[in-house]
């Protein structure tokens, strides 16, 4: 874990597709065809981008978006076959 | 059934039904872990290299170690939900060898110091519940509390975070958790969720040791492995145990009764991948070797597709069902999978245009890797492999020519074969 590194983390089950986040932080967030957030969850080095990431997280009405320490657990699961 | 040298399926023939306590003890002897410390059991499992047989192949010892090192009273969960429609291996183990599964659950509980073992079963499967209840009644008291939990049926309700969520008194829905279940699971307690086959292996590792366990399988996928041979076979739904070098063709002909290579084979369950039948026929059925080629045996389902059947129509039918099995939580799954399903239906009917295929490939990029669980990614892996393996049929379908028949040889819950 990088000292002091931060990144965006989305809980896809909580995302309701309001889309405000993509307006606040277009650097890291885009919307898919149905309006749900697609988040680039890699480390944020630029402090201005980090500021926008915080504003995006704060603006999410569903509380689905958070800024977490880099190496923190909330990441996209890699494609995997679910347990039978 | 197992045949010569079988491990999990060794003992009396399948036709003799559930193995009872006396026969189990006579055959395998007492479990004999009373004197063993938890960390010794974990070390034995670590040396065995056992990987989770629910499909994810996560190292079992890692889960046990995490749980032992975490705060709170641990819980051992045996995941017997087997939501994969074509899979029969877990219910076969529970119904034929309940004492082997219970022994294994004791090993897991002792290894992490859990006073409680939970069996997570689907309601519809009365036979499994009955076999376990009877087996528990036959056994002497063993110092752990056994609980049988009736879980709702469904494809994603057996995903381990859904299991934990259900045991916490919430819906059986996949959730993103702040820590692995083995660290903080049910009500914050370390919760080790293991598939039935994984648990049954523990019973044998504790008896015969890690070296014996590793003498089957291969270096990267040690131990014997159970497979269900499904799909369009003369003998569908048979469970076989693979111990050593075996080619897929040997299994499909010897156990499934197939005389020649099928058109295609679906490996790893309904969220697995299609492989060309002729090349898969010579493929070794070994978890480690296959993984090196990017193929996962997953939950062990190997389903054959007849040369007379349409792979695209079959895939469309499976995807329609898988889309309906979404937990309905994530947008990419709720909207993405029905859109994918609709496009596949168009292709199967021969009414799709080239731009529909482009749209399907775009959707694959949009949906893969998103969502709270692996469901959308798994469906897209199936679709992507279908477009590749059935590329010749795909060209015909795009020119408005349908294939002649769909045989419905792939079982789906609530669907009667041939009637739709």
Interface residues (C-beta under 8 A of the other chain):
Chain A: X11 X12 X13 X15 X16 X17 X32 X33 X34 X35 X36 X38 X73 X74 X76 X77 X78 X79 X80 X81 X82 X83 X84
Chain B: X52 X54 X55 X56 X79 X81 X82 X83 X84 X87 X90 X155 X156 X158 X159 X160 X173 X174 X175 X176 X177 X178 X179 X180 X195 X268 X269 X271 X272 X296 X298 X299 X300 X301 X327 X329 X330 X331 X332 X335 X336 X366 X368 X369 X370 X371 X372 X373 X374 X375 X377 X378 X380 X381
